[in-house]
Amino acid sequence: MKEYSNIRNEYLRSMLCLVIGFRGDVEMIPFLMKETERLERMYPQETYTQGPILAIQELAVGFLN
């Protein structure tokens, strides 16, 4: 997370969000939600939002189990 703001490529940011979903904690959900909103707003025609959305789902499943 320390280096997240240094990543310029939105695809890589999206993939890092996905990694956070598999390795992170539920505390990351607000950050992932903000990233989803930002990516939807900035790139409505792209699929960059899939990374943070899937990450949120993964964290939710992990939390419920």
N, C-alpha and C positions, 0 to 999 in steps of 0.2 A: 504493500500500500504506500510505502514511502516514495516509491518511484512512479506511482500511477500518473501523477500530473506531468511527468517528463515524457510520457509516451504520446507521440503525436498522431499515430495512426489509429483511427477509430475502430477498425477491425480488431487490432491488437487489444485495444481497451475492452472491447466487447468480449474477447476471448479470456482476458484476465478476469473479468467479472464472472465468467463461467467457472474458472478455476477457484475463485473465491467461494462460489456456491458449493463446490465439492470439498474444499479444505477450510472454509471459514466458519464463522459462528453466526447465530441469529442476530447478533448486534450489527451485522453488516447489511441487514435488510433495508434500513433507511437510506444508506448510501446507494444501494442497488436500485431502489425505487427512484431516487433522484437522477441516477444515470439513465434509467429507462426513459424518464420524462425528457431529459436533455437530448438524448439520441432521437427520440420520436419527433421532437420539435425541430432539431437541426437537420435531420436526414429522413424525412417522411417517406421517401421512395426506396430507402435501403432497408436491410434486415439487421442492422446493427443492434437493435433492441432485443434480439433473441438471446444473446449472451446473458444480460442481466435478468431477463425474465426467467430463463431456465435456471439461473443461479438462485433466484428467490424460491422457485418451486423446489429445488433440491434442498435448500436450507429448511423449508417448511416440512418436507417429508422427513428429514433427519430429526427435526425438533419433535415431530409427532410420534416418532418411533422410540 
